[in-house]
């Protein structure tokens, strides 16, 4: 299976440079990476660049021996699945319809009984089986986010990018969704990156943490090396204390400086 790495990625919006020589060491398949950093640090732009929605002015994004920047759009879609922050779908479609569309995105549009079963099972596994016949326009923000995660996980790809997949969810659903993502990444032996704001969730679910600040990756490592690092606190402009919980998980406490 293929690892993912980036070297010297630069992206600008007009005259404003957003990503500055971004690089990260190889992210291994089967392991979940969590991307953290303050607002406007470049996390969403990095995801859009990896997925091919934005073209960098320079740099390399490599999946195994494949230079993703040289692939046609459709071929790149077969390798990289990106779940953006905002959920977008035709309001007149049902939940089942939009999950089916994600399932068939790179397979052709003829639907058979196996497709129907796969989509039904995916909705059931995600806890949204009771919403299958609901229209997208009827969903709450949290329900829409669950549908969006289901759309991503039903696809088969080598790299999965989830941009704040738990921001509209209550605590129980945050834990369930991140556990589902982590287990899917492990079972499929693929690369997974999740952007989060909650440092405790990052510490709990990440195998690797990437920290962005002002368009740079400033830290990369395991939670027990990144979370206590002094420059993580500097990145957020807070004081951070770390303790170990009863299950030996890290617990992060942040305070204003």
C-alpha positions, 0 to 999 in steps of 0.5 A: 500500500502507498504512503503520502508525502508532500514537498515544498507546496506553494499555493496563492489566492491572487496576491495572497500566499496561503501555503508556504513550502508545505512539506510533511513526511510520509503518512503511512497507510492504515494510520490516521493523521490529524491536521490541527492549527488555528483558523486560517492557517491553511488546513482546508487549502492543503486538503483542496490541493491534495485532492486536486481542486487547487493547483499549486504554483510549485511542489510535489504531492506523491502517493507511493510512486505516483506524482498526483499533480500529473494525473487527469482529474478523473484518475486523481478522484479514484485515488483521493476522496475529499470531504469538505467542511460544507455539505453540498447536495441537491435539496430535492434528493434523498439521503439514499440518493446522495450516498448512491451518487458517491458510491457510483462516482467513479464506477459509472451510473448503472445501479444494480442490486449489489449497489443498493445493498451496499448503500443501504448497509453504509447508511445502517452502519453510519446510524442514518438508516432511518434517514434514508428516505429523508430529503436533504433539505429536511436534515439538521446540520449534524445529520447532514454531516453524518451523511457527508461522512457516509458519502466519503466512506462508501467510496474506495480510494487510497487517500481520505481527507476529512475537513472538520467532520465532527464540527456539527456533532454532539459528543457521542456522535463525534466519538462514533464518527472518528472511531468509524473513520479510524477503523475504516482507514486501518481495515482498508490500509489507506491514508487518512487525514482528519482536520480537527480543532479539538486537541483532546480528540486529536490526542485520542484518535491520531496516530500522527499529528500535523500542526499548521501555522500561517501556511506552514507545517510546523510540527509532525509526530505522535500525539505524545511528542506533539501535544506537549511541545512548547511550540504547539502552545505558541501556535495557538497562543495559549498555555497548555497542560497535559495529563494522562487519563485512567486509560492512559490517554492524553488529556489536554488543558488549555488556558489563555496566556 
